[in-house]
Amino acid sequence: MTNNAVVQLFAYDEPDVITSTMVQYAETPVPEHWSIDYQAWVTPAESHQTVEAAKRHPQFSYMSAPKGKLATRNTAHNWAFNRSYDVVITADADEPPFRDDYFAELLAPFQRGSVLAVTGWPKNTGLSAPVTTVARRLDETRRPIRANCSALSEIAWRYAGPFRVDDVDQTDITSVRREEEFDFRRRIEDVGEVVEQRSAQVHANNRRMLSKVYDALSPLGGSDLGHAASRGAKTFAPAEKRDDSEQDK
């Protein structure tokens, strides 16, 4: 029996990294008994370079995303599970797989029937790795299901999704993370198991990790160090959803 999964890679204005990340995902070996498709969900920016890059990759389908991080994920995940995919693999345009066994490690826990979702592990590298590794450990005390490297079953999404958008400020990364990484995990765990699979690793974006840690340490849950905040008004801005019924394949 073959299980069907789809990589849903989310991007905004990232033409300098999205091509390399798509290549690395497409080249990662697919484990036995799994079939994997690939999508790039891009929120259009003033520059259309990211959209054009997403359209050029032969294995990725370009999908036009609405504005708002949570709105985009709702649209993407509903699209997949309404078309009988078993698992959605979430990905970010600037955080590709760290090892060739990424899919094998991320998907292996689903062999146990109690597992509804798996969260991978961002691997810190470079000169700032010692600082960001310690910082990530602090953030991990809040037990997120990581939006940049997770695998969700249809059951998890049907029970715990969609993400709340009406009462969440999608311009505020703290509010977005609370919903998509913390509250969402708790809702899944009400009905099944979420596995922390540290052997399923992606390259961590160190600036984003520092932003998350500043959020974790702030007693007021205040603004981050700038990496996410500088893009918040665009990447996370709520807006009228465009007609996504016609997607490029």
Secondary structure, DSSP 8 states (H G I E B T S, - for coil): --EEEEEEEEESS-TTTHHHHHHHHHHS---TTEEEEEEEEE---SS-HHHHHHHH-SSEEEEE--SSHHHHHHHHHHHHHTTT-SEEEEEETT--BSSTTHHHHHHGGGGSTTEEEEEEEEE--STTHHHHHHHHHHHHTT----TTSEEEEHHHHHHH-S---TTS-TT-HHHHHIIIIIIHHHHHHTTSEEEEEEEEEEE--HHHHHHHHHHHH-TT----SSTTHHHHHHHS--------SS---
